[in-house]
Amino acid sequence: MSLIEEFIKSENQKLNWLQKLSANYPDVTETRLLARADATPEKEPDGIIRPSLFRRSLYFLLFLVTFFSWLFLLSGLRSQPDPLWVYLVFVPFLLFVSGSLLLVNIVKSYNYTIRIDSSGMTIRGIFIAWREIVETAIMRQPQPRNVDRFLVIFTRDGLVRKSNLFLFGISDRKLASVVEYFKAQASI
């Protein structure tokens, strides 16, 4: 059984009954199969991949809108008597949404840099040399309204490192092309 098959089996065991019922099984594809053969990292010449500024800005803008809506509702509570149910429903909802959107911009598990060069990969400050990497893959995990994407790295010591690509605005093919380009540069 290959490393990827073992990984898929372990990920399938982590699924709850609802995910199994809706057939939300993870799809793991090796980067060498996703990469374009003629691709060179023209967009990332130094191999540094960062979270998308557009996505982070969009989430922060949504945070500001919900936060100011929340403030508007609270100021309206003092000036005119509205039904209490409006405040019991909207204020907790807006607090939850604004807090969630703010956390997306602050939480370090989503905001990190991937540095790829001919010596290896650095993810969250942890360097992994190419000689320690056995295989790299992209995993797509279907969710009810979206698809979560992960960069999966299999190392010689049996560790599997899974990095969430939630805020990254890079396509799977482009990321795979960058990984395979530098992997080929290391083997020269």
Secondary structure, 3 states (H helix, E strand, C coil): CCHHHHHHHHHHHCCCHHHHHCCCCCEEEEHHHHCCCCCCCCCCCCCEECCCHHHHHHHHHHHHHHHHHHHHHHHHHHHCCCCHHHHHHHHHHHHHHHHHHHHHHHCCCCCCCEEEECCEEEECCEEEEHHHEEEEEEEEEECCCCEEEEEEEEECCCCEEEEECCCCCCCHHHHHHHHHHHHHHHHC
